[in-house]
Amino acid sequence: MAVETRYYAIRYDALAFQADPDRPGRSTTYGDMEIEPPTPLEPDFATEEEAQKQVDVLMATARGVEVEADLANGQHYKGPRYYYAVGVSGD
């Protein structure tokens, strides 16, 4: 039985990429309750294009507060807390 492919806007938390002081070169873990894991948002969409339109709206309106962090890759980040991308589920 084939599973229908569905598309989602996925919210990512920029703070998930901050450096872990106890593990050099690695980022913090999602066990830190202040950091959100990647989150698929409802509703889902039948096409990638529809999901991309939702991502575009969220990128323009729902970025959250500005955060600042030293990242695991050695770079410094200062900008919106959240960003969005299209994700897919199904076959």
C-alpha positions in Angstrom: 0.0 0.0 0.0 1.5 3.3 -1.1 1.7 6.2 1.4 0.7 9.6 0.1 3.5 12.1 0.0 2.8 15.2 2.1 4.8 18.4 2.5 5.3 20.5 5.6 6.8 23.8 6.7 9.5 22.7 9.2 10.6 25.2 12.0 14.2 25.1 13.0 15.7 26.8 16.1 19.0 28.5 15.4 20.0 28.0 19.0 20.2 24.3 18.3 23.5 25.0 16.5 25.3 26.8 19.3 28.5 25.3 20.6 28.3 22.9 23.6 31.1 24.0 26.0 31.4 20.4 27.3 31.8 18.9 23.8 34.2 21.1 21.7 33.2 21.2 18.0 29.7 19.9 18.7 26.4 21.6 19.1 24.1 21.5 22.1 21.5 18.7 22.3 17.8 18.8 22.1 17.7 17.6 25.7 18.2 21.2 26.6 14.5 22.2 27.2 15.1 25.7 26.0 16.0 24.5 22.5 13.3 23.2 20.1 13.9 20.2 17.9 12.9 20.6 14.2 9.1 20.8 14.2 6.8 20.0 11.3 3.9 22.6 11.4 0.3 21.9 10.5 -1.3 22.0 8.0 0.4 19.7 5.6 0.2 20.3 1.9 -0.3 18.1 -1.2 2.5 19.9 -3.2 6.0 21.2 -2.5 5.0 24.5 -4.1 2.1 25.0 -1.6 4.4 24.2 1.3 7.0 26.6 0.0 4.4 29.4 -0.1 3.8 28.7 3.6 7.6 28.7 4.3 7.9 32.1 2.6 5.1 33.6 4.7 6.7 32.3 7.9 10.1 33.5 6.9 8.6 37.0 6.5 6.5 37.0 9.6 7.5 34.5 12.3 11.2 34.5 12.9 11.0 35.1 16.6 13.3 37.3 18.7 16.9 38.1 17.8 19.4 35.7 19.4 23.1 35.6 19.5 25.3 32.5 19.9 28.7 31.1 19.2 28.1 28.1 16.9 29.7 24.7 16.9 31.4 25.4 13.5 33.3 28.3 15.1 31.1 31.1 13.6 29.1 33.7 15.5 25.4 34.0 14.8 23.3 37.0 15.4 19.8 37.0 13.9 16.3 35.6 14.1 15.8 32.6 16.3 13.7 30.6 13.9 13.9 29.7 10.2 11.8 27.5 8.0 12.2 24.9 5.2 10.1 22.5 3.3 10.0 18.9 4.7 8.4 15.8 3.1 6.8 12.7 4.5 5.4 9.6 2.8 6.8 7.3 0.2 
